[in-house]
Amino acid sequence: MDLKFDDPRTILLATNVGLVTSDGLAGPNIMSVAWSYYVSCAPGMMAVCINPKHATYKNILKTKEFGLNICAADQAVLASVSGMASGAKVDKIKVLQELGFEFYTGSQIKPLMIKGASMNAECKVVKEIEIGDHTMFVGEVVDLKADTSKNSLVYANGKYWELGKQIEKPSEEKMNEIKALLEKFSKK
Ligand SMILES: Cc1cc2nc3c(=O)[nH]c(=O)nc-3n(C[C@H](O)[C@H](O)[C@H](O)COP(=O)(O)O)c2cc1C
C-alpha cells in the first residue's frame, strides 16, 4: 500500500526537523528532512532519507558528505524556508542569511553548518540504501556539537511544536510490580 506524506494515519508520528546541508552540483544548499536520526552508537552514525528528485540528493551523491543540523525550537522559519523551494532554482542559504540566520564552516566537511541549531553533526557517507521512493544516506559522524540549553523543534501533525509537559516515568511501586512480572514471565 502507499502512504501519502499527509496521510491522516501517519501525521501523528512526531519527529525532529533535520536541516541537511550539502555542497555539490547545486552549490551550497540546505533542505528540511523529517526522516533523520542517529542509527549507530559505535561508531556514531546518522541517517537521512532523501527523495532523489531533490537537489540535496544530487549534491550528497556526488560529494559523499552532509551536515545534519537539528532545528532548535526557535528556528521554525529555517525549517519552512529549507523545505519550500529547491536549491536547484533558489539560493536558500542567501535567503536565510537575508533573514538573519548565520552559518559557520565545518571542521571536517565542506557544507556550511547552522549557528543556533540544537545539534550539528558533520557526516561522511558510508552507505546509500534505496528505500522505496527515498534513498537513505548513512553517514559516519566526524564532528558533533550540541547546545543542551536548547529544545529541538518537534514536527507532528503537519505542524511545529516545542516539547512541553514532562511525563513522569512509572512510580517506584509500579516499577516493582513490573519487575516482579518480568521475573515471573522470564524465559529461563
Ligand atoms: C518539515 C519538513 C520535513 C520534510 N522532510 C523530508 C524528508 O524527510 N525527506 C525528503 O526527501 N523531503 C522532505 N521534505 C521536503 C524537502 O525539504 C523539500 O522538497 C525541499 O525543497 C527539497 O530541497 P532541495 O531540492 O533544495 O534539496 C520536508 C519538508 C518539510 C517542510
The ligand as an SDF file (V2000), in Angstrom:
LIG
                    3D

 31 33  0  0  0  0  0  0  0  0999 V2000
    9.1000   19.7440    7.8790 C   0  0  0  0  0  0  0  0  0  0  0  0
    9.5300   19.1460    6.5640 C   0  0  0  0  0  0  0  0  0  0  0  0
   10.0510   17.8660    6.5330 C   0  0  0  0  0  0  0  0  0  0  0  0
   10.4810   17.2790    5.3280 C   0  0  0  0  0  0  0  0  0  0  0  0
   11.0290   16.0230    5.3460 N   0  0  0  0  0  0  0  0  0  0  0  0
   11.5350   15.4910    4.1990 C   0  0  0  0  0  0  0  0  0  0  0  0
   12.2000   14.2100    4.2320 C   0  0  0  0  0  0  0  0  0  0  0  0
   12.3480   13.5640    5.2780 O   0  0  0  0  0  0  0  0  0  0  0  0
   12.7030   13.7330    3.0570 N   0  0  0  0  0  0  0  0  0  0  0  0
   12.5640   14.4000    1.8570 C   0  0  0  0  0  0  0  0  0  0  0  0
   13.0430   13.9010    0.8100 O   0  0  0  0  0  0  0  0  0  0  0  0
   11.9250   15.6250    1.8050 N   0  0  0  0  0  0  0  0  0  0  0  0
   11.4290   16.1750    2.9370 C   0  0  0  0  0  0  0  0  0  0  0  0
   10.8310   17.4130    2.9130 N   0  0  0  0  0  0  0  0  0  0  0  0
   10.7270   18.1390    1.6230 C   0  0  0  0  0  0  0  0  0  0  0  0
   12.0170   18.8800    1.2320 C   0  0  0  0  0  0  0  0  0  0  0  0
   12.5820   19.5850    2.3320 O   0  0  0  0  0  0  0  0  0  0  0  0
   11.7130   19.8970    0.1060 C   0  0  0  0  0  0  0  0  0  0  0  0
   11.1640   19.2480   -1.0230 O   0  0  0  0  0  0  0  0  0  0  0  0
   12.9380   20.7400   -0.2850 C   0  0  0  0  0  0  0  0  0  0  0  0
   12.5020   21.8460   -1.0270 O   0  0  0  0  0  0  0  0  0  0  0  0
   13.9910   19.9860   -1.0930 C   0  0  0  0  0  0  0  0  0  0  0  0
   15.0840   20.8740   -1.2870 O   0  0  0  0  0  0  0  0  0  0  0  0
   16.2700   20.6920   -2.3430 P   0  0  0  0  0  0  0  0  0  0  0  0
   15.6600   20.3950   -3.6940 O   0  0  0  0  0  0  0  0  0  0  0  0
   16.9660   22.0190   -2.3140 O   0  0  0  0  0  0  0  0  0  0  0  0
   17.1440   19.5710   -1.8690 O   0  0  0  0  0  0  0  0  0  0  0  0
   10.3710   18.0050    4.1040 C   0  0  0  0  0  0  0  0  0  0  0  0
    9.8340   19.3110    4.1410 C   0  0  0  0  0  0  0  0  0  0  0  0
    9.4370   19.8780    5.3440 C   0  0  0  0  0  0  0  0  0  0  0  0
    8.8910   21.2960    5.3650 C   0  0  0  0  0  0  0  0  0  0  0  0
  1  2  1  0
  2  3  1  0
  2 30  2  0
  3  4  2  0
  4  5  1  0
  4 28  1  0
  5  6  2  0
  6  7  1  0
  6 13  1  0
  7  8  2  0
  7  9  1  0
  9 10  1  0
 10 11  2  0
 10 12  1  0
 12 13  2  0
 13 14  1  0
 14 15  1  0
 14 28  1  0
 15 16  1  0
 16 17  1  0
 16 18  1  0
 18 19  1  0
 18 20  1  0
 20 21  1  0
 20 22  1  0
 22 23  1  0
 23 24  1  0
 24 25  2  0
 24 26  1  0
 24 27  1  0
 28 29  2  0
 29 30  1  0
 30 31  1  0
M  END
$$$$
